[in-house]
C-alpha cells in the first residue's frame, strides 16, 4: 500500500479517484493544509468474522512482565495479604 500526501484544496477538486484507491486498499492519503498533515484517510479494518480463530492469539505481544517477574510469581507475598473486611461474616454459618 502506498501513501500519497495531498493538499486539501487539491483533494476536494477530485476526491472520487483517490477514495476509490483507498477503498481498494491500495492507497493511504495524508491531507495537508499549509504543509502540515491534518488528516489521514486509510482503508477500514477488515470486518471480523466472529470465529474463535479470530481472537486466538490476538493478544500476542501486547503484555510484558516487569524484569524478574514470571507468571508463576504471586502478586503479593503472603505476609502482605490482608483479610477482606467483613470476611469472617461471610465464612461463619448463620
Secondary structure per residue as TSV (DSSP state, phi and psi in degrees):
chain	resnum	aa	ss	phi	psi
A	1	X	-	360.0	137.3
A	2	X	E	-105.4	163.4
A	3	X	E	-119.5	134.9
A	4	X	E	-122.1	132.2
A	5	X	E	-99.4	123.0
A	6	X	E	-132.8	132.4
A	7	X	E	-64.4	146.7
A	8	X	H	-55.6	-41.8
A	9	X	H	-62.3	-37.7
A	10	X	H	-72.4	-39.6
A	11	X	H	-63.9	-42.4
A	12	X	H	-67.3	-20.3
A	13	X	H	-73.3	-32.5
A	14	X	S	-150.8	69.5
A	15	X	H	-74.9	-26.2
A	16	X	H	-59.6	-46.3
A	17	X	H	-64.5	-44.4
A	18	X	H	-67.2	-41.0
A	19	X	H	-66.5	-31.5
A	20	X	H	-63.9	-39.0
A	21	X	H	-68.3	-37.5
A	22	X	H	-63.8	-45.6
A	23	X	H	-60.0	-36.3
A	24	X	T	-78.1	-8.3
A	25	X	T	88.7	7.3
A	26	X	S	-91.1	-11.2
A	27	X	E	-146.9	142.4
A	28	X	E	-116.6	135.7
A	29	X	E	-110.8	131.0
A	30	X	E	-106.2	114.2
A	31	X	E	-87.3	134.0
A	32	X	E	-121.0	152.1
A	33	X	E	-135.1	125.2
A	34	X	T	54.3	37.3
A	35	X	T	80.1	-0.2
A	36	X	E	-109.0	136.7
A	37	X	E	-68.7	126.0
A	38	X	E	-113.9	-15.2
A	39	X	E	-159.7	152.0
A	40	X	E	-126.3	126.9
A	41	X	E	-108.4	118.8
A	42	X	-	-126.0	160.3
A	43	X	-	-65.5	150.3
A	44	X	-	-69.3	157.2
A	45	X	-	-66.0	149.2
A	46	X	-	-62.0	145.8
A	47	X	-	-65.7	133.0
A	48	X	-	-67.9	145.6
A	49	X	-	-87.0	-14.9
A	50	X	-	79.7	20.3
A	51	X	-	-98.1	163.0
A	52	X	H	-59.7	-35.6
A	53	X	H	-60.2	-26.6
A	54	X	H	-67.8	-35.7
A	55	X	H	-102.8	-14.5
A	56	X	T	-64.6	124.3
A	57	X	T	79.0	4.3
A	58	X	T	-69.5	-18.7
A	59	X	T	-95.2	5.2
A	60	X	T	-58.1	129.3
A	61	X	T	81.0	6.6
A	62	X	S	-98.2	-4.6
A	63	X	-	-129.8	137.7
A	64	X	-	-128.8	145.1
A	65	X	-	-94.7	153.2
A	66	X	-	-62.6	149.7
A	67	X	T	-54.7	133.3
A	68	X	T	86.3	-4.2
A	69	X	-	-98.5	149.9
A	70	X	-	-130.5	167.8
A	71	X	T	-70.3	-16.9
A	72	X	T	-83.2	-16.6
A	73	X	S	-71.0	140.8
A	74	X	-	-69.5	152.3
A	75	X	S	-68.2	-33.3
A	76	X	S	-135.1	154.4
A	77	X	-	-73.7	146.4
A	78	X	G	-54.0	-35.6
A	79	X	G	-70.9	-14.4
A	80	X	G	-90.7	-8.4
A	81	X	-	-70.4	144.8
A	82	X	-	-120.3	149.7
A	83	X	-	-72.4	144.2
A	84	X	-	-70.0	127.2
A	85	X	T	-55.1	127.8
A	86	X	T	85.9	4.9
A	87	X	H	-67.0	-27.1
A	88	X	H	-61.6	-36.6
A	89	X	H	-65.6	-32.8
A	90	X	H	-72.4	-31.6
A	91	X	H	-90.2	-21.8
A	92	X	S	-83.0	138.0
A	93	X	-	-66.3	152.0
A	94	X	-	-105.2	360.0
